[in-house]
Amino acid sequence: MIVRTGSAPLQTPRNAPSVKAPQAAGRGSSMGFREDIQGLRAIAVLMVIIHHLRPGALSGGFIGVDMFFVISGYLITAHLFREMRATGTIKLATFWARRIRRLLPLAFTVLLASAGLVYFFIPATEHGTMFKHIAAAGLYVENWALVLDATDYSAAGQMATAVQHYWSLSVEEQFYLAWPLLLLGGAFIAGKLVPRFGRRASIGRHTFAGPGTRQLFLGVIGAITVVSFAYGLWVTAASPQAAYFDTAGRAWQFAAGGIVALLCVNRGVGGLLGALLGWGGLAALLAGAVLIPTETRFPGTMGLVPVLGTAAVLAAAGTRHPSLRWFSASTWLSIPPMRKIGDISYGAYLWHWPLIIVAPFVLHTEPKWYHEAGILGMTLLLAWLSQLLIEDPLRFGTWLKPVRNAFVFALAGMLVLASLAWAGTAASAQSSNLPRMDVNSRCYGAGTMEHPKDCLPVASDFAPYPSAVAVSQQVRAPLFPGCETDTLQVGESSCRLGNTANPKLRVAVVGDSHASAWLPALSVIAKARDWELVTHIRSGCSPSVAALKGAEKLSSAAERLCTESVRALGPSLAADPGIDAVIVAAQGNKRSWISSPGYEFKDPATEGFTSLWKLWTDAGKTVAVIGEVPRLGNKNVPTCVASNPGEPLACSVTRKQGLSIRHNLQRALEADTAPAGIVRADLTDSICSEETCFAVIGSLITYYDQSHLSHDFSASLAPRLAGELEKDPVFAAGR
């Protein structure tokens, strides 16, 4: 499961001198140190931490990420503009070296600590994914690693990693890398294209200065804002899970802060209007944190709430008129407690998430409110110690002062983290497959359920083989690669298994990734009976011709491709004389379907399936439907088994709980519109007893994630599945 995490705040030196605005009181400069920004950071980081500790208490607390992005855009643009206007250029290496000194020492420290926490406390089943993301975070591409996970349907159920929150740090580093280049290049081009600005800005070959600099910067940043915002709207609709981490879709938030910096370059909005603007911005931020639902697609139009709210507070710039001072939001944001939390906000952000992720494994239970209070306290303590012992000494000391030293430090740190991640993954996998039970035993796997009098109880003394680590890796290592079409793939990936030369029976296997999970069992049957299996499987795509209505984990593009592919497959298989039978399998879920032109149904949820089956039976095909498998709650089964060595029953659920997820195929099979003659293959009794559904059966872990049968357990179900299919003479003929 992918969890939203907030942004890494950029911190201003604690003892930096305050630069007062010129002349009139109440007109704050965007160039000087502003204590109220520390208070704004404090609000943002507390929003993020509280949201992660108690999402229900602050459903929209994740908007702290947007606040930090706007603040970063404001500060960095102001800094670059000041340097550009004063010197005519930007010293890129010096600018980047400052960012390294500020951000990387503590970021690397927390990554090293997170690697230790993962290795010693997180079950080994998660180490491969965790260490991969530690390497990605160290290289500052964690957001793109999460984009890949978000668009990979097989990774949809994985637990959040201990460093997932580094995605925002990655976005910010990418911003710091690209922003000065964009401003230099864009302003140069704009100055050449608009001669008036070029003359006012005194453009040279390597310099850019003059009174027109601000207008050119505004033009460049304005264009970036428009393009990025439009792209963000599009990608949020097309791929909402991936859009959240997309740098290009986030750039407009940094740009918004830059626009405020340039518009308030000499003065902010003061007086009564400034006070109203500041409080209005804070009200919008607090309302957004409380009212925006966690599942809201970001950073779409709803992203305007935190961006405009933060921009308003920044534009207010600190009203200092004596009669209005205590009515100003900036005054209250500048009080010592707010400043202190703002000072350590960067460390608090970095430390809180690894502590939250590791807490359940250390406590062996879900954290209670007092545990959460302890996590908050430990987060603030570690943040304060980190500032005292790591951040300030390395940031303001002499060791990293030379630009070369800063870059060498960054490169060395990245290499160390990448190497550590590789070593951690390798060490966790060393003892993956130590056999414990003879695979030919009648008590191996599902055989335990078939021979209860001869076999040891399900909760036996045999250790799982393959190990929990090996089973957990099956989610990314399909036994039959190339047999399943990806959710966003145009066209179809199909393969042929069994006897492909002269088969006695040609069977089409149709469904989603749960149909792939049955392939190990079906391939055993096909080889034994000279069948040929032809796969028509698409990840996340239920085999229904009704239109999907907002399927969880699927983007609008994936929903469209799913519906189109199933509707094309129906008549294609019906008209194929080489196909003798069709086997359908899919997951149980609570998806919703609707009718659409040409597919009008009284009950789309059932008729979308049954009309497809009828199309095939009318064409003379034998149709079998494999019932939806039980679910052991929402837990990752191998991880649960690894967390409870010697106690496999700790991961089991009651039979009633295990069957509660059945919503699609089961309902369709029970509907009046289901055609006669459908073969119903129900393997529930091979996974569940009369009371319990099991995580380990006959030394085999039953699922490789939350709901997909593991490869080995699926294969062990082949005899029972064959028996279920033999209810129809067409399938029995190949014996």
Sequence and secondary structure as in RCSB ss.txt:
>XXXX:A:sequence
MIVRTGSAPLQTPRNAPSVKAPQAAGRGSSMGFREDIQGLRAIAVLMVIIHHLRPGALSGGFIGVDMFFVISGYL
ITAHLFREMRATGTIKLATFWARRIRRLLPLAFTVLLASAGLVYFFIPATEHGTMFKHIAAAGLYVENWALVLDA
TDYSAAGQMATAVQHYWSLSVEEQFYLAWPLLLLGGAFIAGKLVPRFGRRASIGRHTFAGPGTRQLFLGVIGAIT
VVSFAYGLWVTAASPQAAYFDTAGRAWQFAAGGIVALLCVNRGVGGLLGALLGWGGLAALLAGAVLIPTETRFPG
TMGLVPVLGTAAVLAAAGTRHPSLRWFSASTWLSIPPMRKIGDISYGAYLWHWPLIIVAPFVLHTEPKWYHEAGI
LGMTLLLAWLSQLLIEDPLRFGTWLKPVRNAFVFALAGMLVLASLAWAGTAASAQSSNLPRMDVNSRCYGAGTME
HPKDCLPVASDFAPYPSAVAVSQQVRAPLFPGCETDTLQVGESSCRLGNTANPKLRVAVVGDSHASAWLPALSVI
AKARDWELVTHIRSGCSPSVAALKGAEKLSSAAERLCTESVRALGPSLAADPGIDAVIVAAQGNKRSWISSPGYE
FKDPATEGFTSLWKLWTDAGKTVAVIGEVPRLGNKNVPTCVASNPGEPLACSVTRKQGLSIRHNLQRALEADTAP
AGIVRADLTDSICSEETCFAVIGSLITYYDQSHLSHDFSASLAPRLAGELEKDPVFAAGR
>XXXX:A:secstr
             TT      SSSTT   SSS  HHHHHHHHHHHHHHHHHHH TTTSTTGGGHHHHHHHHHHHH
HHHHHHHHHHHHSS  HHHHHHHHHHHHHHHHHHHHHHHHHHHHHHS GGGHHHHHHHHHHHHTT HHHHHHHHH
T GGGTT    TTTTHHHHHHHHHHHHHHHHHHHHHHHHHHHHSHHHHHHHTB SS B STTHHHHHHHHHHHHH
HHHHHHHHHHHHH HHHHTT HHHHHHHHHHHHHHHHHTSS    HHHHHHHHHHHHHHHHHHHHHS TT  TTS
GGGHHHHHHHHHHHHH     TTTGGG HHHHHTSHHHHHHHHTHHHHHHHHHHHHHHHHHHHTS   HHHHHHH
HHHHHHHHHHHIIIIIHHHHHSSTT SHHHHHHHHHHHHHHHHHHHHHHHHHHHTT     S TTSTTSTTHHHH
 TTTS  SS S   SS HHHHHGGGGS SSTTSEE TT SS    EEE  SS SEEEEEEESHHHHHTHHHHHHH
HHHHTEEEEEEEETT  S SSEE S TT  HHHHHHHHHHHHHHHHHHHT TT  EEEEE       EE BTTB 
 SSHHHHHHHHHHHHHHHTT EEEEE      TTS HHHHHHHSTT GGGG EEHHHHHTT  SHHHHHHSTTS 
TT EEE  GGGTB SSEE SEETTEESBSSSSSB HHHHHHTHHHHHHHHTTSHHHHTT 
